[in-house]
Amino acid sequence: MTRRKRRNHSSAFKAKVALAALKGEHTLAELAEQFDVHPNQIQDWKRRLVEGADDVFGGHAVKADQSEREVEKLHCRHRRYKSINHHNRLSPRPA
């Protein structure tokens, strides 16, 4: 038995196969034969599609908002330390 050369599928192809699996009109074995991929691969693409669906409907926006708040906190902290450092450099040091 010869090994098949490793194939790289496009994102569009993966989405098409995963959506066909989600519809449930055909079994995994039928889809695997139709698209010439292993059933386990179809299950993996289907799982990844379902897990990533929240990003499509705003999950990514929530993460971006949290990131912006975190960046603003870091900027505030940086300004505070910069101010303290500047103040310490101007203060006379005890001998």
C-alpha positions as CSV (number, residue, x, y, z in Angstrom):
1,M,0.0,0.0,0.0
2,T,1.5,3.3,-1.0
3,R,1.1,6.4,1.1
4,R,-0.7,9.4,-0.4
5,K,1.2,12.6,-0.5
6,R,0.1,15.1,2.2
7,R,-2.5,17.5,0.9
8,N,-3.2,21.0,2.0
9,H,-6.9,22.0,1.7
10,S,-8.0,25.6,1.4
11,S,-10.1,27.2,4.1
12,A,-13.0,27.5,1.7
13,F,-12.9,23.7,1.0
14,K,-12.8,22.9,4.8
15,A,-15.7,25.2,5.4
16,K,-17.7,23.6,2.6
17,V,-17.1,20.1,3.9
18,A,-17.8,21.1,7.6
19,L,-21.0,22.8,6.6
20,A,-22.1,19.7,4.7
21,A,-21.4,17.7,7.8
22,L,-23.4,20.1,9.9
23,K,-26.4,19.8,7.7
24,G,-26.6,16.1,8.4
25,E,-28.1,15.1,5.1
26,H,-25.3,12.6,4.5
27,T,-23.3,10.3,6.7
28,L,-19.6,11.0,7.4
29,A,-18.7,8.0,5.3
30,E,-20.6,9.4,2.3
31,L,-19.1,12.9,2.7
32,A,-15.6,11.3,3.1
33,E,-16.1,9.5,-0.2
34,Q,-17.6,12.5,-1.9
35,F,-14.9,14.9,-0.9
36,D,-12.1,12.4,-0.8
37,V,-11.0,13.0,2.8
38,H,-10.9,10.9,5.9
39,P,-14.1,10.9,8.1
40,N,-11.9,11.9,11.1
41,Q,-10.8,15.0,9.2
42,I,-14.4,15.9,8.6
43,Q,-15.2,15.6,12.2
44,D,-12.3,17.8,13.2
45,W,-13.2,20.5,10.7
46,K,-16.9,20.3,11.9
47,R,-15.8,20.7,15.5
48,R,-13.5,23.7,14.7
49,L,-16.3,25.3,12.8
50,V,-18.7,25.0,15.7
51,E,-16.1,26.2,18.2
52,G,-15.3,29.2,16.1
53,A,-18.9,30.2,15.4
54,D,-19.0,32.6,18.4
55,D,-16.2,34.7,16.9
56,V,-18.4,35.2,13.8
57,F,-21.2,36.6,15.9
58,G,-19.3,39.0,18.1
59,G,-17.0,36.9,20.3
60,H,-14.0,38.5,18.7
61,A,-15.4,42.0,19.4
62,V,-15.6,41.2,23.2
63,K,-12.0,40.0,23.2
64,A,-11.0,43.2,21.4
65,D,-12.8,45.3,23.9
66,Q,-11.1,43.5,26.8
67,S,-7.7,44.0,25.1
68,E,-8.3,47.7,24.7
69,R,-9.2,48.0,28.4
70,E,-6.0,46.1,29.3
71,V,-3.9,48.3,27.1
72,E,-5.4,51.4,28.7
73,K,-4.6,50.1,32.2
74,L,-1.0,49.5,31.1
75,H,-0.7,53.0,29.7
76,C,-2.0,54.4,33.0
77,R,0.5,52.3,35.0
78,H,3.3,53.4,32.7
79,R,2.4,57.1,33.1
80,R,2.3,56.7,36.8
81,Y,5.7,55.0,37.0
82,K,7.2,57.6,34.6
83,S,5.9,60.4,36.8
84,I,7.3,58.8,40.0
85,N,10.7,58.2,38.3
86,H,10.8,61.8,37.1
87,H,9.9,63.1,40.6
88,N,12.6,60.9,42.1
89,R,15.3,62.2,39.8
90,L,14.4,65.8,40.7
91,S,14.4,65.2,44.4
92,P,17.6,65.8,46.3
93,R,19.1,62.6,47.6
94,P,20.2,62.2,51.2
95,A,23.9,62.1,51.7
